[in-house]
Amino acid sequence: MVDGSRLPRSIRWRIQLGLLNVPELPTNEDEFLAKLTDGNRDSLTQQRSRYETLAELHFANLEHSDDDDDDEEDSDEDEAEEDLPLHAEEEEDLSLDPLTAMVMEQEARDKRREELDLKYRKEKARRKRGLQVESENDDRWKDENFSPTQTLGVIAKDLNRLQPEHHTYHHSRKNLSQHHDSDNNNNNNSSCNSGDGESQGSFEISVKERTDELSQILTVHALEHPEMGYRQGMHEICSYLMLVVEMDLFDQETIPTKSSIHTFKQKSSFNNNQKSMDLTDHSQEEVHLVQSDFLLDEHFKLHDVYAMFETIMVQLQRAYDVTNENGQTTSMEVMGRSVITKLRTVACDHVLFKFVSRLTFPPQLYCTRWIRLMFSREVTGWRNVLLLWDVFFYF
């Protein structure tokens, strides 16, 4: 009996998230893979086609929105110019000298800049509070109606904060492809070496490429689900999902196999100084390779990541609902209390349960970030994040 536990992580996660159906009673691993592929061919094709359609639709609308924003900006500038003090020669009734008119005009412009700057800082502060507990009367769903272009700007700022290790496998695969294209497979010219100045620049290009891919997924999701939109921290969840797919694709491209599913030991570490992945270093993790261009396809990387991200966001949507009508308990409060209860019922940590139960402030004050980021910031090392999510998705 085969249970699929030896499949690559990204395929396991899609099965556990309900995106792929498990075949019934396979007798061996090759048969399991064949049934898994054939049984999900139609549904997976529909998932990928859906993302393609959504991306074309929303980015086409985004272009129209950009044109409208430009028109509004031009209109605002015209209105601002009308509101500014007129030049002296146009203010004959006030009999102002030219110097006084110039000073008044400059003061008006400075005041407008200050007002715009204050507005920007207020919006930035509201976005920053996205990972904190909002007040009971903070109706962010209605107040923070960012335009599509504003959403793009917020997403870009968040993506620039990602740690370098998020982008390493993308960079490794890119270099590997370049080496294959040039028929240069020398071991001393490793695809993961990015220590010199030229490779450093290449790594920055890889970061930009991957950031653009993540931005596309996050933007499509935000525009497809305007009631939820984009919230700070979503970029980290999306990036980890993409990292898992990239790891599996890298394994598929670098490890030769004779069977459909092959087990090997991957040794890897991340060097923060060189921004490189050394596949011959200390920490070991067992990886299982699937030779299936259909289940793992570079051309549908974004499509598969979007499907996982959207499914997870459906489960996490309650964590972003901070509305409190007529004094009712919010969804975030319910989820926070559930986390505390599991300290006793699941983790069996009665000491910690008693400690947090006696705290005078509500659970959502410290559970919000835990839940919204799926505890990814509460563990050390990105590999431990993936191991933790293995457990989350299993249950």
C-alpha positions as CSV (number, residue, x, y, z in Angstrom):
1,M,0.0,0.0,0.0
2,V,1.3,3.4,-1.0
3,D,0.2,6.5,0.9
4,G,2.0,9.2,-1.0
5,S,4.2,10.3,2.0
6,R,7.3,10.0,-0.2
7,L,6.1,12.5,-2.7
8,P,7.8,15.9,-3.0
9,R,6.5,18.5,-0.5
10,S,4.7,20.7,-2.9
11,I,2.7,17.8,-4.3
12,R,1.9,16.5,-0.7
13,W,0.7,19.9,0.3
14,R,-1.6,20.2,-2.7
15,I,-3.1,16.8,-1.8
16,Q,-3.5,17.8,1.8
17,L,-5.1,21.2,0.8
18,G,-7.6,19.3,-1.4
19,L,-6.2,20.5,-4.7
20,L,-5.2,17.0,-5.8
21,N,-7.2,13.9,-5.3
22,V,-5.5,10.8,-3.9
23,P,-5.8,7.7,-6.1
24,E,-7.5,4.7,-4.5
25,L,-5.5,1.6,-3.5
26,P,-2.3,1.9,-5.6
27,T,-0.1,-1.2,-5.3
28,N,3.3,0.4,-5.9
29,E,4.9,3.9,-6.2
30,D,4.9,4.0,-10.0
31,E,1.3,3.1,-10.1
32,F,0.5,5.7,-7.5
33,L,2.2,8.4,-9.5
34,A,0.4,7.3,-12.7
35,K,-3.0,7.3,-11.0
36,L,-2.2,10.6,-9.3
37,T,-1.4,12.2,-12.6
38,D,-4.2,10.8,-14.6
39,G,-6.8,11.3,-11.9
40,N,-6.0,15.0,-11.5
41,R,-5.2,15.9,-15.1
42,D,-8.6,17.6,-15.7
43,S,-8.9,19.4,-12.3
44,L,-5.3,20.6,-12.4
45,T,-5.7,21.9,-16.0
46,Q,-8.8,23.8,-14.8
47,Q,-6.9,25.3,-11.8
48,R,-4.1,26.5,-14.1
49,S,-6.5,27.8,-16.7
50,R,-8.4,29.7,-14.0
51,Y,-5.3,31.5,-12.9
52,E,-4.4,32.3,-16.4
53,T,-7.8,33.8,-17.0
54,L,-7.7,35.8,-13.7
55,A,-4.3,37.2,-14.5
56,E,-5.3,38.4,-17.9
57,L,-8.5,39.8,-16.6
58,H,-7.2,41.7,-13.6
59,F,-4.0,43.0,-15.2
60,A,-6.1,44.3,-18.2
61,N,-8.3,46.1,-15.7
62,L,-5.2,47.3,-13.9
63,E,-4.0,49.0,-17.1
64,H,-7.3,50.8,-17.4
65,S,-7.1,51.8,-13.8
66,D,-3.7,53.3,-14.3
67,D,-5.0,55.4,-17.1
68,D,-7.9,56.6,-14.9
69,D,-5.5,57.3,-12.0
70,D,-3.3,59.4,-14.4
71,D,-6.4,61.4,-15.4
72,E,-7.3,61.9,-11.8
73,E,-3.8,63.1,-11.0
74,D,-3.9,65.5,-13.8
75,S,-7.3,66.8,-12.6
76,D,-6.0,67.1,-9.0
77,E,-3.0,69.0,-10.2
78,D,-5.2,71.4,-12.2
79,E,-7.5,71.9,-9.1
80,A,-4.4,72.4,-6.9
81,E,-3.1,75.0,-9.3
82,E,-6.5,76.7,-9.2
83,D,-6.4,76.7,-5.4
84,L,-3.0,78.2,-5.3
85,P,-2.6,82.0,-4.9
86,L,-2.5,83.8,-8.2
87,H,0.5,85.7,-9.4
88,A,0.7,89.4,-8.7
89,E,-0.2,90.4,-12.2
90,E,-3.4,88.3,-11.9
91,E,-4.4,89.8,-8.5
92,E,-4.8,93.4,-9.5
93,D,-7.5,93.9,-6.8
94,L,-5.1,92.9,-4.0
95,S,-2.3,95.1,-5.3
96,L,0.4,92.6,-4.2
97,D,4.0,93.2,-5.2
98,P,5.6,90.3,-7.2
99,L,7.9,89.2,-4.3
100,T,4.9,88.8,-1.9
101,A,3.0,86.9,-4.4
102,M,5.9,84.5,-5.0
103,V,6.2,83.9,-1.2
104,M,2.5,83.2,-0.8
105,E,2.5,80.8,-3.7
106,Q,5.5,78.9,-2.3
107,E,3.9,78.7,1.1
108,A,0.7,77.3,-0.4
109,R,2.7,74.7,-2.3
110,D,4.7,73.7,0.9
111,K,1.5,73.4,2.8
112,R,0.0,71.1,0.2
113,R,3.1,68.9,0.3
114,E,2.8,68.7,4.1
115,E,-0.8,67.6,3.8
116,L,0.0,64.9,1.2
117,D,3.0,63.7,3.4
118,L,0.7,63.5,6.4
119,K,-1.8,61.5,4.5
120,Y,0.8,59.1,3.3
121,R,2.2,58.6,6.8
122,K,-1.3,57.9,8.1
123,E,-1.9,55.3,5.5
124,K,1.5,53.8,6.2
125,A,0.7,53.6,9.9
126,R,-2.6,51.9,9.2
127,R,-0.8,49.3,7.0
128,K,1.7,48.7,9.7
129,R,-1.0,47.9,12.2
130,G,-2.2,45.2,9.8
131,L,-0.2,42.7,11.9
132,Q,-1.4,44.2,15.2
133,V,-4.8,44.1,16.9
134,E,-7.1,46.8,15.7
135,S,-9.6,48.4,18.0
136,E,-13.1,47.0,18.2
137,N,-14.5,49.9,16.2
138,D,-11.7,49.9,13.5
139,D,-13.6,49.0,10.4
140,R,-10.6,48.5,8.2
141,W,-12.5,46.6,5.6
142,K,-14.4,49.7,4.6
143,D,-11.7,52.4,5.4
144,E,-8.8,50.9,3.6
145,N,-10.1,50.7,0.0
146,F,-6.8,51.0,-1.8
147,S,-6.9,51.4,-5.5
148,P,-5.2,48.7,-7.6
149,T,-2.1,50.8,-8.1
150,Q,-1.9,51.5,-4.4
151,T,-2.2,47.8,-3.7
152,L,0.7,47.2,-6.1
153,G,2.8,49.7,-4.2
154,V,2.1,48.1,-0.8
155,I,2.9,44.7,-2.2
156,A,6.2,45.9,-3.7
157,K,7.3,47.4,-0.4
158,D,6.5,44.2,1.5
159,L,8.3,42.0,-1.0
160,N,11.4,44.0,-0.7
161,R,11.6,43.0,2.9
162,L,11.9,39.3,2.2
163,Q,15.1,37.6,3.4
164,P,17.6,36.6,0.7
165,E,17.2,32.9,1.3
166,H,13.6,33.1,-0.1
167,H,15.1,33.8,-3.5
168,T,18.1,31.3,-3.5
169,Y,16.5,28.3,-5.2
170,H,15.1,30.5,-8.0
171,H,18.6,31.9,-8.5
172,S,20.1,28.4,-8.4
173,R,17.7,27.1,-11.0
174,K,18.3,30.1,-13.2
175,N,22.1,29.5,-13.1
176,L,21.6,25.8,-13.7
177,S,19.6,26.6,-16.8
178,Q,22.2,29.0,-18.1
179,H,24.9,26.4,-17.6
180,H,22.9,23.8,-19.4
181,D,22.3,26.2,-22.3
182,S,26.0,26.9,-22.6
183,D,26.9,23.2,-22.2
184,N,29.1,24.1,-19.3
185,N,28.6,21.6,-16.5
186,N,31.9,22.0,-14.6
187,N,31.7,21.2,-10.9
188,N,34.0,24.1,-10.1
189,N,31.5,26.5,-11.7
190,S,28.6,25.5,-9.5
191,S,25.2,26.7,-10.3
192,C,24.8,27.9,-6.7
193,N,27.9,29.9,-6.4
194,S,27.3,33.6,-6.3
195,G,30.3,34.9,-4.4
196,D,32.0,37.2,-6.9
197,G,30.8,40.7,-8.0
198,E,29.3,39.5,-11.3
199,S,27.3,36.7,-9.6
200,Q,26.2,39.2,-6.9
201,G,24.7,41.3,-9.6
202,S,23.1,38.2,-11.1
203,F,21.6,37.4,-7.7
204,E,20.0,40.8,-7.5
205,I,18.5,40.2,-11.0
206,S,17.1,36.9,-9.7
207,V,15.6,38.6,-6.7
208,K,13.9,41.1,-9.0
209,E,12.5,38.3,-11.2
210,R,11.1,36.3,-8.3
211,T,9.7,39.5,-6.7
212,D,7.8,40.3,-9.9
213,E,6.3,36.7,-9.9
214,L,5.2,37.0,-6.3
215,S,3.7,40.4,-7.0
216,Q,1.7,39.0,-9.8
217,I,0.2,36.3,-7.6
218,L,-0.5,38.6,-4.7
219,T,-2.1,41.2,-7.0
220,V,-4.3,38.8,-8.8
221,H,-5.5,37.4,-5.4
222,A,-6.1,40.9,-4.0
223,L,-8.2,42.0,-7.0
224,E,-10.0,38.7,-7.2
225,H,-10.9,38.9,-3.5
226,P,-11.6,42.6,-2.9
227,E,-13.4,41.9,0.4
228,M,-10.1,40.7,1.8
229,G,-7.6,42.5,-0.5
230,Y,-4.0,42.4,0.4
231,R,-2.8,42.4,4.0
232,Q,0.7,42.8,5.3
233,G,2.3,39.4,5.8
234,M,0.6,37.6,3.0
235,H,3.7,38.0,0.9
236,E,5.7,35.8,3.3
237,I,3.1,32.9,3.1
238,C,3.1,33.2,-0.7
239,S,6.9,33.2,-0.9
240,Y,7.2,30.1,1.2
241,L,4.8,28.3,-1.0
242,M,6.7,29.4,-4.1
243,L,10.0,28.3,-2.4
244,V,8.6,24.8,-1.9
245,V,7.7,24.5,-5.6
246,E,11.1,25.8,-6.6
247,M,12.9,23.3,-4.3
248,D,11.0,20.4,-5.9
249,L,11.7,21.7,-9.4
250,F,15.3,22.1,-8.6
251,D,15.5,18.5,-7.3
252,Q,13.7,17.3,-10.4
253,E,16.2,19.1,-12.7
254,T,19.4,18.1,-10.9
255,I,18.9,14.6,-9.5
256,P,18.9,11.9,-12.2
257,T,16.6,9.0,-11.6
258,K,15.8,5.6,-13.1
259,S,12.3,5.3,-11.5
260,S,9.4,7.6,-11.3
261,I,10.0,8.2,-7.6
262,H,13.5,8.3,-6.2
263,T,14.7,8.9,-2.7
264,F,17.9,10.7,-1.9
265,K,19.6,12.7,0.8
266,Q,19.8,16.4,0.2
267,K,22.4,18.3,2.1
268,S,22.0,22.0,2.1
269,S,22.7,25.2,3.9
270,F,22.4,28.9,3.3
271,N,25.3,31.3,3.5
272,N,24.0,34.8,4.4
273,N,27.3,36.4,3.3
274,Q,27.5,34.9,-0.1
275,K,23.8,34.5,-0.7
276,S,24.4,31.0,-2.0
277,M,23.0,27.5,-1.5
278,D,25.6,24.9,-0.8
279,L,24.2,21.5,-1.6
280,T,27.1,19.6,0.0
281,D,27.0,21.1,3.5
282,H,25.7,20.0,6.9
283,S,21.9,19.8,7.5
284,Q,20.2,16.7,5.9
285,E,16.7,16.4,4.7
286,E,15.3,13.4,2.9
287,V,13.8,14.4,-0.5
288,H,11.7,12.3,-2.8
289,L,11.8,13.1,-6.5
290,V,8.9,12.7,-8.9
291,Q,9.6,12.5,-12.6
292,S,6.3,14.0,-13.7
293,D,6.4,17.1,-16.0
294,F,2.6,17.4,-15.4
295,L,2.5,17.6,-11.6
296,L,5.7,19.7,-11.5
297,D,5.9,22.0,-14.4
298,E,8.0,25.2,-14.5
299,H,5.6,26.8,-16.9
300,F,2.8,26.5,-14.3
301,K,4.8,27.4,-11.2
302,L,2.8,30.6,-10.6
303,H,-0.5,28.8,-11.3
304,D,0.2,26.1,-8.8
305,V,1.4,28.5,-6.1
306,Y,-1.7,30.7,-6.6
307,A,-4.0,27.7,-6.1
308,M,-2.3,26.8,-2.8
309,F,-2.2,30.4,-1.7
310,E,-5.9,31.0,-2.4
311,T,-6.9,27.9,-0.6
312,I,-4.9,28.8,2.5
313,M,-6.3,32.4,2.5
314,V,-9.8,31.0,2.5
315,Q,-8.9,29.3,5.8
316,L,-7.1,32.4,7.2
317,Q,-9.8,35.0,6.1
318,R,-11.4,34.9,9.6
319,A,-8.0,36.0,11.1
320,Y,-8.4,39.3,9.1
321,D,-12.0,40.0,10.1
322,V,-11.8,42.6,12.9
323,T,-15.3,43.9,12.6
324,N,-17.3,43.9,15.9
325,E,-20.9,44.6,15.5
326,N,-23.2,45.0,18.5
327,G,-20.4,43.9,20.9
328,Q,-20.2,40.4,19.3
329,T,-17.0,38.3,19.6
330,T,-14.8,38.7,16.5
331,S,-13.5,35.8,14.5
332,M,-10.0,36.7,15.6
333,E,-11.0,36.5,19.2
334,V,-12.4,33.0,18.6
335,M,-9.3,31.8,16.8
336,G,-7.0,33.3,19.5
337,R,-8.9,31.4,22.2
338,S,-8.8,28.2,20.1
339,V,-5.0,28.5,20.0
340,I,-4.8,28.9,23.8
341,T,-7.0,25.9,24.3
342,K,-4.8,23.8,22.1
343,L,-1.9,24.5,24.4
344,R,-3.7,22.3,26.9
345,T,-5.5,19.8,24.7
346,V,-3.0,19.2,22.0
347,A,0.4,20.4,23.2
348,C,-0.4,19.2,26.8
349,D,1.6,22.1,28.1
350,H,-0.4,22.9,31.2
351,V,2.1,25.3,32.7
352,L,2.1,27.5,29.6
353,F,-1.7,27.2,29.4
354,K,-2.1,28.5,33.0
355,F,0.3,31.3,32.3
356,V,-1.4,32.7,29.3
357,S,-4.9,32.1,30.8
358,R,-4.0,34.5,33.6
359,L,-2.8,37.3,31.4
360,T,-4.9,40.4,31.7
361,F,-5.0,41.2,28.0
362,P,-6.9,39.2,25.3
363,P,-5.3,36.4,23.3
364,Q,-5.8,38.2,20.0
365,L,-3.3,40.8,21.2
366,Y,-0.4,38.3,20.8
367,C,-2.0,35.6,18.6
368,T,-2.8,37.8,15.6
369,R,0.7,37.5,14.1
370,W,0.9,33.9,15.0
371,I,-2.2,33.0,13.1
372,R,-1.9,35.4,10.1
373,L,1.7,34.3,9.4
374,M,1.1,30.6,10.3
375,F,3.8,30.8,13.0
376,S,6.4,31.4,10.4
377,R,8.1,34.1,12.4
378,E,7.9,32.1,15.7
379,V,10.4,29.5,14.6
380,T,14.1,29.8,13.6
381,G,15.1,29.0,10.1
382,W,13.1,28.7,6.9
383,R,13.5,24.9,6.8
384,N,11.8,24.7,10.2
385,V,8.9,26.8,8.8
386,L,8.4,24.2,6.1
387,L,8.5,21.3,8.6
388,L,6.0,23.1,10.8
389,W,3.7,23.6,7.8
390,D,4.0,19.9,7.0
391,V,2.3,19.3,10.3
392,F,-0.3,22.0,9.8
393,F,-1.4,20.7,6.4
394,Y,-1.4,17.1,7.5
395,F,-4.0,17.9,10.1
